[in-house]
Amino acid sequence: MAGGGTKAWRFARPTNPALAAAGERSIQRYLLQLHACLDERGPRPVIPLSHGDPSSSPSFRTAPEAEEAVVAAVRSGEYNGYSSPATALPARRAVSEYLSRDLPYKLSHDDIFLTCGGTQAIETVMSVFGQPGVNILLPKPGYPKHEAHAIFHRMEVRHYDLVPERGWEVDLEAVEALADENTVAILITNPNNPCGSVYTHEHLAKIADIASKLGILVIADEVYGHLVYGSTSFVPMGVFGEIVPVITLGAISKRWAVPGWRLGWIATCDPKGVLRKTKVTDSLRSFVNLISDPATFLQGAIPHIMKNTNDEFFSNIVRLLKETADICYGEINEIKCITCPYKPEGSFFMMVKLDVSQLSDISDDVDFCSKLVKEESVILLPGKALGMEHWLRITFATEPPTLKQGLERLKSFCLRHQSQAN
Ligand SMILES: *Cc1c(COP(=O)(O)O)cnc(C)c1O
């Protein structure tokens, strides 16, 4: 139509500027760029060692008990309506019992808020605390969605370092120096994505003490809870709920390898009732009432998923992760330009340091990953996506033969690009 290009659309004004800022913190953005570099006609299959979804590997298929619970819930015909107390209450009770097994006190269903995956749990806590002037302490390296949602909700983000030489522990002195009267919380991820670290009881106790001293709460992202296979066992932050109020974020996404099912939760681990007295619990409830609940048939299935899943399923997954972490660590140690400061003991990631000075024609981690995709059809996540330039994140939750092949290709890529001086 003539003149169509000059029509003055009333909505043609800047949209929410916080969206653009939040969008910068997206793993997806980097992965899309890398996929664009792929030579799809290449002779070899693509090996993605970049993302946190192992569900496509046959060895990581979820427990049959979990699949059966979902099928039974759908077939019952009882879960076709909107969520109601009749569907939500048993689900919340099941999650409270599941979490209470590892705590020195009992959670009740009132402590549990159901969410669509861990992502919505993050969105919820950031919405509740987010307002201009407030700041939150986040780890570096970190999980980008923490930062994206904090920024989107107009919070100031202050990064504390995780220290690679100390098993990626929290730099506790930095935490004290960063916090001020406008700090509301410190967020920790344990077991850790992207570092594969697992915090000891002792380290968590120190975090609790510092948070308590500063008068801030601890938000514990425990989406990888129980996925540990090293010398440190998993201790939920809620164990320290008497010292400091803890808000725990969880999901079935990773432990049951069903990230597409979108079932997560928020748990207030607060035996002294501080969050209730300060009305944080009311705000959580208000926000959760605004958003949509997880699908009701999953709410119906969750008590059975949590009760019936065979221990063997969990131990097989953990055994497999130990094996693939070993393979990954071993192979990386044979590559000169890449070093791994810490052998993972939990989750399914490891952070490795890239020394580009040993390579002839690679400028940084993003350049490294782009060329690796083009030449070897192997996808790694550049550390820049996680706030760590010159680092790489490797996911090892895949079939051992595929992982070995991917690491072989990585090794030959590094050899081919090694500078002559080395
Ligand atoms: C995957 C992940 C989440 C998000 O969980 P979903 O259930 O997939 O939405 C949250 N935190 C961390 C650290 C994760 O790796």
The ligand as an ORCA input file, in Angstrom:
! r2SCAN-3c Opt
* xyz 0 1
  C      18.640    -25.732     34.360
  C      18.839    -24.788     35.479
  C      17.765    -24.069     36.024
  C      16.415    -24.058     35.378
  O      15.684    -25.142     35.626
  P      14.488    -25.549     34.626
  O      13.700    -26.480     35.437
  O      15.145    -26.154     33.437
  O      13.739    -24.313     34.265
  C      17.983    -23.270     37.132
  N      19.213    -23.147     37.665
  C      20.272    -23.781     37.161
  C      21.597    -23.600     37.804
  C      20.136    -24.615     36.036
  O      21.203    -25.205     35.500
*
